[in-house]
Amino acid sequence: MQPIHLFALASRQADWLSVRQTTVAQNVANADTPKYRAVDVEPFSDVLSQTRLELAATNPGHMAPSGLDAAATDVRREKAWEVSHSGNSVSLEQEMIKAGDIHTSFSLNRSIVAAFGRMLTSAVKG
């Protein structure tokens, strides 16, 4: 049986969404902290472009590729909508928009995995 990369991709996106959700929560928690600068994670498309899929060796004579470490998600400073007089750059409106996007992405991810799981189940049952 060949590996199914959709589940690995969905898992990778869920991990990225978890990191982004933690980052948004950290920004909201520090909304009143003087001189705190809001941060965000790199876009998932950048994480995905750094992720390499492993090739399956179907013959013992095949060479295994090297250097396939999974890329880590980088946290970076965010462009602020506004900066308060205390130097804080957290915009609660911007953070709530991001939280809504994260929720939508989690829901879509879960729905795709569930649909693919149902499809596999029905294919196995025949």
C-alpha positions in Angstrom: 0.0 0.0 0.0 1.3 3.4 -1.0 1.5 6.2 1.6 -1.3 8.8 1.5 0.3 12.3 1.5 -3.0 14.1 2.1 -3.1 13.1 5.7 0.5 14.3 6.2 -0.3 17.6 4.5 -3.5 18.1 6.6 -1.4 17.3 9.7 1.2 19.8 8.7 -1.4 22.5 8.2 -3.1 21.7 11.5 0.3 22.1 13.2 0.8 25.5 11.5 -2.7 26.6 12.5 -1.9 25.7 16.1 1.2 27.8 16.1 -0.7 30.7 14.5 -3.5 30.4 17.1 -0.9 30.5 19.9 0.7 33.5 18.4 -2.6 35.4 18.1 -3.5 34.5 21.7 -0.1 35.8 22.8 -0.8 39.1 20.9 -4.2 39.5 22.5 -2.8 38.7 26.0 -0.2 41.4 25.5 -2.6 44.0 24.1 -1.9 46.4 27.0 1.8 45.7 27.5 3.9 48.8 26.8 6.2 48.5 23.8 5.0 45.0 22.9 5.2 44.4 19.2 2.6 42.1 17.6 4.0 39.0 15.8 2.6 36.6 13.3 3.8 33.4 11.7 5.0 33.0 8.1 2.2 32.1 5.6 1.4 28.5 5.2 2.3 28.7 1.5 5.9 29.5 2.5 5.9 26.6 5.0 4.5 24.3 2.3 7.1 25.3 -0.3 9.9 24.5 2.2 8.4 21.0 3.0 9.8 18.2 0.9 7.9 15.0 0.4 9.8 11.8 0.8 10.1 9.6 -2.2 9.1 5.9 -1.8 11.8 3.4 -2.6 10.2 0.5 -4.5 13.4 -1.3 -5.1 16.3 -2.0 -2.6 18.7 -0.6 -5.2 17.1 2.9 -5.1 19.1 5.6 -3.4 17.5 7.4 -0.4 17.5 11.2 -0.7 19.2 13.0 2.1 18.4 16.3 4.0 14.6 15.9 4.3 14.1 17.7 7.6 10.7 19.3 8.1 10.9 23.1 7.9 10.0 24.9 11.2 7.4 27.6 11.2 9.0 31.0 11.8 7.4 33.7 13.9 8.0 37.2 12.6 7.1 40.8 13.5 3.8 41.9 12.0 3.0 45.1 10.2 0.8 47.0 12.6 -2.4 48.8 11.7 -1.6 51.3 14.4 0.8 51.9 17.3 -0.5 53.3 20.6 1.3 56.0 22.5 2.8 53.3 24.8 4.5 51.7 21.7 2.2 48.7 21.6 1.4 47.6 18.1 -1.4 45.0 18.8 -4.7 45.8 17.1 -7.5 43.7 18.7 -9.6 44.0 15.5 -6.7 42.6 13.4 -6.2 39.8 15.9 -9.9 38.9 15.9 -9.9 38.7 12.1 -6.9 36.4 12.2 -8.7 34.2 14.9 -11.7 33.9 12.6 -9.5 32.9 9.6 -7.8 30.3 11.8 -11.2 28.9 12.9 -12.3 28.7 9.3 -9.1 27.0 8.2 -9.4 24.4 11.0 -13.0 23.6 10.0 -12.0 23.2 6.3 -9.0 21.0 7.2 -11.2 18.8 9.5 -13.9 18.5 6.8 -11.4 17.5 4.1 -9.8 14.9 6.3 -13.2 13.5 7.3 -14.4 13.3 3.6 -11.2 11.7 2.5 -11.5 9.2 5.4 -15.0 8.3 4.4 -13.9 7.9 0.8 -11.1 5.5 1.9 -13.5 3.6 4.1 -16.0 3.1 1.3 -13.2 2.0 -1.1 -11.9 -0.6 1.4 -15.4 -1.9 2.1 -16.0 -2.3 -1.6 
